[in-house]
Amino acid sequence: MRVSEIFATSKIVGEETIYWLEGAPPDLSWIRYATSRRGPIKVGSRTIAYGWSTIVPESQKRNLSRNVFLRRLFYRKRSDYNGPAPFNAVNPRSIKVGVPGTRVGVKA
């Protein structure tokens, strides 16, 4: 089982806020998410970031992977607009602080 699959079904402890670049969740049927380390959020030229979560300063590391914290990044790849939802896709309107969101992707 992938870390992101475990993460998608777990309550998210230590999350403080969800920040959307446009002030609200994007009007898309699905969006990808990924866990992120503390520090600046970095996205590549093939990625479109829509938002991220912030975590409380005393948030603890998850034991699933070294240095991975409970911060999420919400994004799409530029190639996503031509294909089906991936396994880590969620409905952006279902994302709340501490709640993984409703999964819409299928397992590849």
Secondary structure, DSSP 8 states (H G I E B T S, - for coil): --HHHHHHHS--TTEEEEEETTSS--S-S-EEEEEE-SS-----TTEEEEEEEEE-TT----SSSTT--SEEEEEEEGGGGGS---TTEE-GGG-BTTB---B-----
